[in-house]
Amino acid sequence: MNIIEQRLLYSEYSVQQLPDDLDFSDKRHLSGQFKKHKEITAAAFRKQFKN
């Protein structure tokens, strides 16, 4: 999950672009795994911690 967090915070990739970059099958899979481990969606994580 750390690599996803780093990409969310320090890259300009959209959440839709991250699965291809990180070898997930699709956005839903990445988002589901992120929320399962972090108890927050990837988009909400980015919004909360990026600025």
PEMOGI-V425877 format. One record per run of one state. SS is the DSSP state (~ for helix, > for strand, _ for the rest). FROM is the first residue (numbers start at 0). LEN is the number of residues. If there is no record, write none. Layout:
SS,FROM,LEN / SS,FROM,LEN
//
This chain:
_,0,1 / ~,1,9 / _,10,4 / ~,14,8 / _,22,4 / ~,26,12 / _,38,3 / ~,41,8 / _,49,2
//
